[in-house]
Amino acid sequence: MGIMNYRASVLGAIFHIGNRPGGGTRITCDWTPATSKKKVTTNAS
């Protein structure tokens, strides 16, 4: 998980690990491209 956090920070993204409702783990990486105001979220469940 450390490398995923590092790579997200290099891109200027926010990496987060948390609980999923009903059990399990949610991993998210939120990144806003410099040329866009649209937020991009990637979820790995």
VEXDREN-2710 file (C-alpha; in Angstrom, 1 decimal):
% VEXDREN-2710
k/r/px/py/pz
1/MET/0.0/0.0/0.0
2/GLY/2.9/2.3/0.6
3/ILE/3.9/2.4/-3.1
4/MET/0.3/3.1/-4.1
5/ASN/0.2/6.1/-1.7
6/TYR/3.6/7.3/-3.0
7/ARG/2.5/7.1/-6.6
8/ALA/-0.7/8.9/-5.8
9/SER/1.2/11.7/-4.1
10/VAL/3.6/12.0/-7.1
11/LEU/0.5/12.7/-9.3
12/GLY/-1.0/15.1/-6.7
13/ALA/-3.8/12.7/-5.9
14/ILE/-5.2/11.6/-2.5
15/PHE/-5.0/7.9/-1.6
16/HIS/-7.3/6.6/1.0
17/ILE/-8.1/3.2/2.5
18/GLY/-11.3/2.7/4.5
19/ASN/-14.2/0.4/5.3
20/ARG/-17.0/-0.5/3.0
21/PRO/-20.5/-0.5/4.2
22/GLY/-21.5/-4.1/5.0
23/GLY/-17.9/-5.2/5.3
24/GLY/-14.7/-5.2/3.2
25/THR/-12.2/-2.6/2.3
26/ARG/-12.5/0.4/0.0
27/ILE/-9.4/1.9/-1.6
28/THR/-9.8/5.2/-3.4
29/CYS/-7.5/7.5/-5.3
30/ASP/-8.9/11.0/-6.0
31/TRP/-7.2/13.1/-8.7
32/THR/-8.1/16.3/-10.4
33/PRO/-6.3/16.8/-13.7
34/ALA/-4.6/20.2/-14.0
35/THR/-6.4/21.0/-17.3
36/SER/-9.9/20.0/-15.9
37/LYS/-12.1/20.9/-13.0
38/LYS/-13.7/17.5/-13.1
39/LYS/-12.8/15.2/-10.2
40/VAL/-11.7/11.7/-11.2
41/THR/-12.2/8.9/-8.7
42/THR/-10.9/5.3/-9.1
43/ASN/-12.3/2.6/-6.8
44/ALA/-10.8/-0.8/-6.3
45/SER/-13.1/-3.1/-4.4
END
